[in-house]
């Protein structure tokens, strides 16, 4: 028994322990936990309804993206880091994903240079959803991208009208699968107006790792052309040779392809 002051009896000490134990039992009872849970949820709901300050927009124009490729191959991590840093200098949201930044930067360049007339009225669809870096950046410059996966069956015609969209993107890390990219392009294109753009990324690498070779890309471009899609930009022969050289030295996926097509 620990030393106790004279005015504290052992009986009182025991009663104190019992009171503490009773309080613990009450606070841990299911009824009390339900009340606490409801109170916490009410607090969250109230916080969610409070107005939040609108994010400040960034005023950018097509000239800010001069020289940014809308079609190309990413073979070097330094190039991806440069794209991320360039986006940051323009006041776009931060990201730690260099590869996603490279793809989103090219798609945003296409949106500002080719699709939009400067009034920010273009209808933009991002199949990856509202949290993608492209949607964050497009929102930052004044657009309101729709999070609709128009590359799923029966979405166009039920969720969104055919021929009503100016730009559709499917970008890294949600790249098109080589096995279904033709279907992705066909379904996405059905949502586009004439002159609209569809932009996709594909992983470069062996087929058993979900990648494509340069020869596969050229074949895809030819098939897309037959379906009324013209490539915006090009894949230079030298770029293709560099990709093949990198592929010979790697055993897995080694890069990313960004392809922009315009509906004729």
VENUR-V61023 format. One record per pair of residues at least 24 apart in sequence whose ideal C-beta (glycine too) atoms are under 10 Angstrom apart, sorted by the first residue. I is the first residue (numbers start at 1). J is the second residue. Records with the same first field share a line. If there is no record, write none. Layout:
# VENUR-V61023
I=J, J
This chain:
# VENUR-V61023
55=93, 136, 139, 140
56=91, 140
57=91, 120, 139, 140, 141, 142, 143
58=90, 91, 92, 93, 137, 140, 141, 142
59=91, 141, 142
60=90, 91, 92, 108, 112, 137, 140, 141, 142
61=112, 113, 116, 118, 141
62=109, 111, 112, 113, 114, 116, 118
63=112, 113
64=89, 90, 91, 108, 109, 112, 113, 141
65=90, 105, 106, 108, 109, 110, 111, 112, 113
66=109, 113
67=109
68=102, 105, 106, 107, 108, 109, 110, 112, 113
69=102, 105, 106, 109, 110, 232, 233, 234, 258, 260
70=105, 106, 107, 108, 109, 110, 111, 113, 114, 197, 199, 231, 232, 233, 258, 259, 260, 261, 262
71=106, 110, 199, 217, 221, 231, 232, 233, 234, 235, 257, 258, 259, 260, 261
72=102, 103, 106, 233, 234, 235, 236, 239, 256, 257, 258, 259, 260
73=204, 214, 217, 235, 236, 239, 240, 242, 243, 246, 255, 256, 257, 258, 259
74=98, 99, 102, 103, 106, 172, 201, 204, 243, 254, 255, 256, 257, 258
75=204, 239, 242, 243, 245, 246, 247, 254, 255, 256, 257
76=102, 242, 246, 255
77=102, 255
79=255
80=105, 255, 256
83=109
84=133
87=133, 137, 140
90=137, 140, 141
91=137, 140, 141
92=133, 136, 137, 138, 140, 141
93=133, 136, 137, 139, 140
94=133, 136
95=132, 133, 136, 137
97=133, 172, 173
99=171, 172, 173, 175, 201, 203, 255, 256
100=128, 132, 133, 134, 171, 172, 173, 174, 201, 256
101=133, 134, 137, 172
102=171, 172, 201, 256, 258
103=132, 133, 134, 169, 170, 171, 172, 173, 175, 199, 200, 201, 256, 257, 258
104=128, 132, 133, 134, 135, 136, 137, 138, 169, 171, 172, 199, 201, 258
105=133, 134, 137, 258
106=134, 169, 171, 199, 201, 233, 258, 259, 260
107=133, 134, 137, 138, 167, 169, 170, 171, 197, 199, 200, 201, 258, 260
108=133, 134, 137, 138, 140, 141, 143, 169
109=260
110=167, 169, 197, 199, 232, 233, 258, 260, 262
111=137, 138, 141, 143, 145, 166, 167, 169, 197, 199
112=138, 141, 142, 143
113=232
114=166, 167, 195, 196, 197, 232, 260, 262
115=143, 166, 167, 195, 196, 197, 199, 260, 262
116=141, 142, 143, 166, 167
117=166
118=142
120=144
121=166
122=165, 166, 167, 196, 197
123=160, 161, 164, 165, 166, 167, 168, 191, 192, 193, 196
124=165, 166, 167, 168, 169, 197
125=149, 150, 151, 155, 156, 160, 164, 165, 166, 167, 168, 169, 170, 188, 191, 192, 196, 198
126=150, 167, 168, 169, 170, 171, 174
127=151, 152, 155, 168, 169, 170, 171, 174, 176, 184, 187, 188, 200
128=169, 170, 171, 172, 173, 174, 175
129=174
132=169, 170, 171, 172, 173, 174
133=171, 172, 173
134=169, 170, 171, 172, 199
135=169, 171
138=167, 169
143=167
145=169
146=191
148=191
149=174, 184, 187, 188
150=184, 187, 188, 189, 190, 191, 192, 198
151=176, 180, 181, 183, 184, 185, 186, 187, 188, 189, 190, 191, 198, 200
152=183, 184, 187
153=183, 187
154=187
155=187, 188, 190, 191
156=187, 188, 189, 190, 191, 192
157=190, 191
159=191
160=190, 191
161=191
162=189, 190, 191, 192, 193
163=189, 190, 191, 192, 193, 194, 196, 263
164=191, 192, 193, 196
165=189, 190, 191, 192, 193, 196, 197, 198, 263
166=191, 192, 193, 195, 196, 197
167=191, 192, 193, 196, 197, 198, 199, 260
168=192, 196, 197, 198, 199, 200, 261, 263
169=197, 198, 199, 200, 201, 260
170=198, 199, 200, 201, 202
171=199, 200, 201, 256, 258
172=200, 201, 202, 203, 256, 257, 258
173=201, 203, 256
174=200, 201
175=200, 201, 202, 203, 210, 211, 212, 253, 256, 257, 258
176=200, 201, 202, 203, 212, 220, 257, 259
177=202, 203, 210, 212
178=202, 203, 205, 207, 210, 211, 212, 213, 216, 217, 220
179=207, 210
181=212, 216, 217, 220, 223, 224, 259
182=220, 223, 224, 227
185=220, 223, 224, 227, 229, 259, 261
186=224, 227, 229
188=229, 261, 263
189=224, 227, 228, 229, 261, 263
190=263
191=263
192=228, 229, 261, 262, 263
193=263
194=228, 262, 263, 264
195=262, 263, 264
196=261, 262, 263
197=229, 232, 260, 261, 262, 263
198=224, 229, 232, 259, 260, 261, 262, 263
199=232, 258, 259, 260, 261
200=224, 257, 258, 259, 260, 261
201=256, 257, 258, 259
202=255, 256, 257, 258, 259
203=252, 253, 254, 255, 256, 257
204=243, 246, 247, 250, 253, 254, 255, 256, 257
205=246, 247, 250, 251, 252, 253, 254, 255, 256
206=247, 250, 251, 252, 253, 254
208=252
209=250, 251, 252, 253, 254
210=252, 253
211=247, 250, 252, 253, 254, 255, 256, 257
212=253, 257
213=240, 243, 244, 247
214=239, 240, 241, 242, 243, 244, 247, 255, 257
215=240, 244
216=257
217=243, 257, 259
220=257, 259, 261
221=259, 261
224=259, 261
225=261, 264
227=261, 263, 264
228=261, 262, 263, 264
229=259, 260, 261, 262, 263, 264
230=260, 261, 262, 263, 264
231=259, 260, 261, 262
232=259, 260, 261, 262
233=258, 259, 260, 261
235=259
